[in-house]
Amino acid sequence: MEPYTPEKLPPKKIDWEEHVPLISRANRALARYDGVLLGIINPQILLSPLATHEAVLSSRIEGTQASLEDVLEYEAQVGYEGKVGYEAGGDRMGHPRDHPRIDDIHEVINYRKAMRAAVDEMNERTLTVNMICDIHRILLAGVRGESRAPGEIRRIQNYIAPPGTPIERAIFVPPTPPMLMDALSDWEIYLQRDEKDPLVKDSLVQLAILKAQFELIHPFLDGNGRIGRMLVPLILYGKKIISSPNFYISDYLERNRDVYYERLLAISRDGDWNGWIGFFLQAVAEQAELNSRKARAILALYDDMKVSVPEITGSKYSIQAIDAIFSRPIFNAREFSKISAIPRESAAKMLKELRSKEILEILTEGKGQRPNTYIFAKLIEITRVDAL
């Protein structure tokens, strides 16, 4: 199989008339979703479980098995991205060694760290290939792929195929290393174009092209798919299509994984950009609609809790408690006091009262020095569901 040769962007054979209905639907759905985001005072708190779920699903497309509950329960044990220390039985990243899906959990946590770092950077400067290299370095730090040149554009040929398959029978062969810098330069130039540019007729089609071309260029030895999926909310945010980088597309892509890969391959195999663009616009439209429903459901639950928690506890710390359990819907009693900044005795009393009214449930009973682990199941249920 010959390596893919990226064409100059934008592709010349886009059937704009074919895409008009989906362009309209996707843009309307995104506008409605952004209206919901603008109504959330602190989306980074309320939508935190959705961000973790996105990291879980994007990593799952690459073969990890960790669930949302695995990640949140694990963090409840060690503290939010906390460390227990190698000498205390932790691994070299400072996490317990005995979790059954520890490697997968690390990958999910790194995904979330990389996203946060990217957003922080984009508040200071525009997205570039160099910034993407920095994000990639965080993504692969200390996890599977750490030996595969994190943050560096690959210098060797790679290909996608089942283990042991020779390159001649590969599913996909990305561009050769000498092609990469020109391809990435062209990609970045197209990224920087805006809607005033005649080469950009619609920002969502531009995004579809950018995402696909990045994954087909395959600039890294590992992690290309995850970086490609991160680019969706980052570009939407960078181009001010949405007001915060809280867009979660991996849900749709994971449920339609076979079509996702086939549409990408059809570009390299047949030059079928229109098939990919149609698929991507459908993904954005459906996911924006689902994201809106989830965000509204979370906001409604938050508003309900602002009434019920003060009634149940009579505590002046009610809002702090609510924010804590929305940002961390699985937590242990000790961590709850820290993340909420509520004095330990008051925190313990509130947890007991919230459990008695079935707001919270005990996920695992504490033993010895280990405290109870609690779950806010209503929020987890909203986060995980793929239809509302």
Secondary structure by P-SEA (a helix, b strand, c coil): ccccccccccccccccccaaaaaaaaaaaaaaaaaaaaacccccccaaaaaaaaaaaaaaaacccccaaaaaaaaaacccccccccccccccccccccccaaaaaaaaaaaaaaaaaaaaaaacccccaaaaaaaaaaaacccccccccccccccbbbbbccccccccccccccccccccaaaaaaaaaaaaccccccccccaaaaaaaaaaaaaaacccccaaaaaaaaaaaaaaaaaccccccccccaaaaaaaaaaaaaaaaaaaacccaaaaaaaaaaaaaaaaaaaaaaaaaaaaaaaaaaccccccccccaaaaaaaaaaacccccaaaaaaaacccaaaaaaaaaaaaaaccccccccccccccbbbbaaaaaaaaccccc
